[in-house]
């Protein structure tokens, strides 16, 4: 194991571990209710605190399922929202990150599927099902047709209205720890870094590695086969997906300045340099950082001082910039660098996923 990211917080690790054990006990004994939606739920999550590529993975799945004719929506907590409404909201792609969260906005814009945000994602799911084309409004507190068990195949067929209609699929963003909402498939993004990490608050793991046993699918970087070997050595016999991360980096010969407010900024900067860009300056802000005019001024001054031709950032940072993006001088281009996730043998992976959610065991 590697050295903890915050070794001075080791004394708090047992307290965090005790909290996890208490929550697990409550879930196993039914002291915390697990609620079901009528549509099947596919969760995308990870063990660490941020930086695993969950958002681009959700976008990739949403696009792949939509291309197969599956009705898809995304349920999100909308982390980082400044104003938390008591009611679930349908994300307006032209909306503001302060109200909706940066990740839901990126998903809505890129995947072009309905995205619903709520503090309780079960409530977001109810709104999604009531809002779906051909669905009748469901009274508050009701989440299945009369006479069918919650989440059962019969409930889903009855909810569809006819044999020609099929229920949709909810994609649950960052849902691995959100266990009070039933899910039909749990996709867990796991990397080499997770195998060498520690529990919060000393490390970045939200759960211990043995929690990976709950997953239906382990999704690993294609260039890290040792992750699958590590799981299989511990008895893992489930499905493994291999992922390739791709940054769509613009080709710029002149100097550039880069900034971001994400969990693992070094991945962003290193990706730019591997693509051949020359960074005159880089600015790493905290994850989900709310930008100020002062932040924009610092980046602008660095770009002007270096004679940089462009300022580069991520899609999430662009939506958090909002109108402040227009404050950059006209001669300095502001460009985003999208992160894409590609699933190896995507057709087979999506076939398996559709079969699993439509014909649960």
C-alpha positions in Angstrom: 0.0 0.0 0.0 1.1 3.5 -0.7 1.5 6.3 1.8 -1.9 7.9 2.7 -2.7 11.2 1.0 -3.4 12.8 4.4 -1.5 10.8 7.1 -2.2 13.4 9.8 -5.9 12.3 9.6 -5.1 8.6 10.4 -6.6 8.9 13.9 -10.0 9.7 12.3 -10.0 6.6 10.0 -11.4 4.2 12.7 -14.3 6.6 13.2 -15.1 6.7 9.5 -14.8 2.9 9.3 -17.2 2.6 12.3 -19.7 4.8 10.4 -19.5 2.5 7.4 -20.1 -0.6 9.5 -23.1 1.0 11.2 -24.6 1.9 7.8 -24.0 -1.6 6.5 -25.8 -3.1 9.6 -28.8 -0.8 9.1 -29.1 -1.8 5.5 -28.8 -5.5 6.1 -31.3 -5.4 9.0 -33.8 -3.3 7.0 -33.5 -0.3 9.4 -32.8 1.8 6.3 -35.5 1.3 3.6 -34.4 0.5 0.1 -36.9 2.0 -2.3 -37.6 0.8 -5.9 -38.6 2.6 -9.0 -40.7 1.1 -11.8 -38.0 1.4 -14.4 -34.8 -0.6 -14.0 -31.9 1.4 -12.5 -28.3 1.1 -13.8 -25.8 2.7 -11.4 -22.4 4.1 -12.4 -20.1 4.7 -9.5 -16.7 4.2 -7.9 -15.0 3.7 -4.6 -12.9 6.9 -4.5 -13.8 10.5 -4.0 -13.9 11.8 -7.5 -11.8 11.6 -10.6 -12.8 8.2 -11.9 -14.6 9.2 -15.1 -18.1 8.6 -13.9 -19.6 11.5 -15.9 -18.1 10.5 -19.3 -19.1 6.9 -18.6 -22.7 7.9 -18.0 -22.7 9.9 -21.2 -21.2 7.0 -23.1 -23.9 4.6 -21.8 -26.7 7.1 -22.4 -25.6 7.5 -26.0 -25.1 3.7 -26.6 -28.5 2.8 -25.1 -30.3 5.6 -27.0 -28.8 4.4 -30.2 -30.4 1.0 -29.5 -33.8 2.7 -29.2 -33.9 2.5 -25.4 -35.5 5.3 -23.5 -32.9 6.7 -21.1 -32.7 9.3 -18.4 -30.2 10.2 -15.8 -30.8 10.7 -12.1 -28.3 12.9 -10.2 -27.9 14.5 -6.9 -26.6 17.6 -8.6 -23.6 17.9 -6.3 -22.4 21.5 -5.8 -25.8 23.2 -6.3 -26.0 26.5 -4.5 -29.8 26.5 -4.2 -31.2 23.1 -3.2 -34.9 23.0 -4.1 -37.0 20.6 -2.1 -38.5 19.5 -5.4 -36.8 17.4 -8.1 -35.9 19.3 -11.2 -35.6 18.5 -14.9 -32.2 19.9 -16.0 -32.4 22.7 -18.6 -29.3 22.3 -20.7 -29.1 26.1 -20.9 -29.4 26.5 -17.1 -26.8 27.5 -14.5 -24.5 25.2 -12.6 -25.3 27.0 -9.3 -28.9 25.8 -9.6 -28.4 22.4 -11.3 -24.8 21.2 -10.7 -22.0 21.1 -13.2 -22.1 17.3 -13.9 -25.9 17.2 -14.7 -25.4 20.1 -17.1 -22.6 18.4 -18.9 -24.5 15.2 -19.2 -27.7 16.9 -20.4 -25.7 18.8 -23.1 -23.5 16.0 -24.2 -25.8 12.9 -24.0 -28.9 14.9 -25.0 -31.2 12.8 -22.7 -33.4 14.0 -19.8 -31.5 14.6 -16.6 -33.3 14.9 -13.3 -31.7 16.2 -10.1 -32.9 15.9 -6.5 -31.3 15.5 -3.1 -33.1 12.1 -3.0 -32.6 10.4 -6.3 -35.7 8.3 -5.7 -37.7 11.5 -6.0 -35.9 12.4 -9.2 -36.8 8.9 -10.6 -40.5 9.4 -9.8 -40.5 12.7 -11.6 -38.7 11.1 -14.6 -41.2 8.3 -14.8 -44.2 10.7 -14.6 -42.6 12.9 -17.3 -41.8 10.1 -19.7 -43.8 10.1 -23.0 -46.9 7.9 -22.8 -46.7 7.7 -19.0 -49.7 8.7 -16.8 -49.0 10.9 -13.8 -48.3 8.8 -10.8 -49.6 10.1 -7.4 -47.0 11.1 -4.9 -45.6 8.1 -3.0 -46.7 5.6 -5.7 -43.9 3.9 -7.7 -45.6 0.8 -9.2 -48.8 -0.1 -11.0 -51.5 -1.8 -8.7 -51.1 -5.5 -8.3 -47.5 -5.8 -9.3 -44.5 -6.1 -6.8 -42.2 -3.1 -6.9 -39.4 -3.5 -9.4 -40.7 -6.8 -10.7 -40.7 -7.7 -14.4 -44.5 -7.8 -14.3 -44.6 -4.3 -12.9 -42.3 -3.1 -15.7 -44.4 -4.8 -18.4 -47.6 -3.4 -17.0 -46.1 0.1 -16.7 -45.2 0.0 -20.4 -48.8 0.1 -21.4 -48.6 -2.3 -24.4 -46.3 -5.0 -25.8 -44.9 -2.5 -28.4 -43.8 -0.1 -25.6 -40.9 -0.8 -23.3 -40.0 0.9 -20.1 -36.9 3.0 -20.1 -33.8 2.8 -18.1 -32.6 5.2 -15.3 -28.9 5.8 -15.2 -27.9 6.6 -11.7 -24.9 8.9 -11.7 -22.4 8.3 -8.8 -24.7 5.8 -7.3 -22.5 3.0 -5.8 -22.8 4.3 -2.3 -26.4 5.5 -2.8 -27.8 2.1 -1.6 -31.2 3.2 -0.5 -32.3 3.2 -4.1 -32.6 -0.3 -5.6 -30.5 -0.8 -8.7 -30.6 -3.7 -11.2 -27.0 -3.3 -12.4 -24.1 -1.8 -10.4 -21.2 -0.7 -12.6 -18.1 0.1 -10.6 -15.2 2.0 -12.0 -12.0 0.6 -10.5 -8.4 1.5 -11.1 -4.9 0.7 -10.0 -4.9 3.9 -7.9 -7.9 2.5 -5.9 -5.9 -0.7 -5.1 -3.2 1.4 -3.5 -5.4 3.9 -1.7 -6.8 4.2 1.9 -10.1 5.0 3.5 -11.2 8.6 4.0 -10.2 10.9 5.6 -6.6 9.8 5.4 -7.0 8.5 1.8 -9.6 8.9 -0.9 -11.6 5.7 -0.7 -15.2 6.1 0.3 -15.5 2.4 1.0 -13.0 -0.4 1.6 -12.0 -2.5 -1.4 -14.1 -5.5 -0.4 -17.2 -3.4 -1.2 -16.4 -4.1 -4.9 -18.0 -7.5 -4.3 -21.4 -5.7 -4.6 -20.8 -4.7 -8.2 -22.4 -6.4 -11.2 -19.7 -5.0 -13.5 -16.1 -4.0 -12.8 -15.1 -1.4 -15.4 -11.3 -1.0 -15.5 -8.8 1.0 -17.6 -7.8 -1.1 -20.6 -4.1 -0.6 -19.8 -4.4 -1.8 -16.2 -5.1 -5.6 -16.5 -3.7 -6.1 -13.0 -6.9 -4.7 -11.6 -9.0 -7.5 -13.0 -6.3 -10.0 -11.9 -6.4 -8.6 -8.4 -10.2 -9.0 -8.3 -10.2 -12.5 -9.8 -7.6 -13.6 -7.3 -10.1 -12.7 -4.6 -12.9 -14.7 -6.1 -14.4 -12.2 -8.5 -16.3 -14.1 -11.3 -18.5 -11.3 -12.6 -18.4 -9.2 -15.7 -15.4 -7.1 -16.6 -15.5 -4.1 -19.0 -12.3 -2.5 -20.2 -12.4 1.2 -20.8 -10.3 3.6 -22.8 -10.1 7.3 -21.8 -9.6 9.8 -24.6 -9.1 13.5 -24.3 -10.0 15.4 -27.4 -7.1 17.9 -27.3 -7.0 20.7 -29.9 -3.8 21.0 -31.8 -2.2 24.3 -30.9 1.5 25.1 -31.7 1.7 28.3 -29.5 1.9 28.4 -25.7 -1.3 27.7 -23.8 -2.5 28.2 -20.2 -4.7 25.5 -18.6 -6.9 25.5 -15.5 -9.4 23.2 -14.0 -11.3 22.5 -10.8 -11.6 18.7 -10.7 -10.6 15.9 -8.3 -7.5 14.9 -10.1 -6.1 17.9 -12.0 -2.8 16.3 -12.7 -4.5 13.9 -15.1 -5.8 16.9 -17.1 -2.5 18.7 -17.3 -0.5 15.5 -18.1 -3.0 14.6 -20.8 -2.4 18.0 -22.5 1.3 17.6 -22.4 1.2 14.1 -23.8 -0.8 15.5 -26.7 2.1 17.8 -27.4 0.8 21.1 -26.0 3.2 23.5 -24.3 1.8 24.8 -21.0 3.0 28.3 -20.0 1.0 28.1 -16.7 -1.5 25.8 -15.0 -4.0 26.5 -12.3 -5.6 23.8 -10.2 -8.6 24.8 -8.3 -10.6 22.7 -5.8 -13.0 20.1 -7.1 -16.4 21.7 -8.1 -14.8 25.2 -7.5 -17.2 28.2 -8.0 -15.2 30.6 -10.1 -15.0 34.3 -9.3 -14.0 37.3 -11.4 -10.6 37.2 -9.5 -10.0 33.7 -10.7 -10.7 34.6 -14.3 -8.4 37.7 -13.9 -5.5 35.5 -12.6 -5.8 33.1 -15.6 -6.1 36.0 -18.0 -3.1 37.8 -16.7 -1.0 34.6 -16.9 -2.0 34.1 -20.5 -1.3 37.6 -21.5 2.1 37.6 -19.7 3.1 34.4 -21.5 1.7 35.5 -24.8 -0.5 32.4 -24.8 -2.7 31.7 -27.8 -5.4 29.9 -25.8 -6.7 29.0 -22.4 -7.9 25.4 -22.0 -10.2 23.9 -19.4 -12.7 21.0 -19.0 -16.3 20.8 -19.9 -17.3 20.8 -16.2 -15.3 24.0 -15.6 -16.8 25.7 -18.6 -20.4 25.3 -17.2 -19.2 26.6 -13.8 -17.7 29.6 -15.4 -21.0 30.6 -16.9 -21.1 34.2 -18.2 -17.6 34.8 -16.8 -16.2 32.9 -19.8 -16.9 36.0 -21.8 -14.5 38.1 -19.8 -11.4 36.6 -21.5 -9.9 39.0 -24.0 -11.1 38.3 -27.6 -7.5 37.5 -28.8 -7.2 34.6 -26.3 -9.2 31.6 -27.3 -11.1 29.6 -24.6 -11.2 26.0 -25.5 -12.6 23.0 -23.7 -11.0 19.6 -23.7 -13.7 16.9 -23.6 -13.0 13.6 -21.9 -14.5 10.6 -23.6 -14.9 7.0 -22.4 -14.9 4.2 -24.9 -15.9 0.7 -23.9 -14.0 -2.2 -25.5 -16.4 -4.5 -27.4 -19.2 -1.9 -26.7 -21.8 -3.8 -28.8 -21.4 -6.9 -26.6 -21.4 -4.9 -23.4 -24.6 -3.0 -24.3 -26.3 -6.3 -25.4 -25.5 -7.7 -22.0 -26.8 -4.6 -20.2 -30.1 -4.5 -22.1 -30.7 -8.2 -21.6 -29.9 -7.9 -17.9 -32.3 -5.0 -17.2 -35.1 -6.3 -19.3 -35.0 -10.0 -18.2 -33.9 -9.8 -14.5 -33.2 -13.2 -12.9 
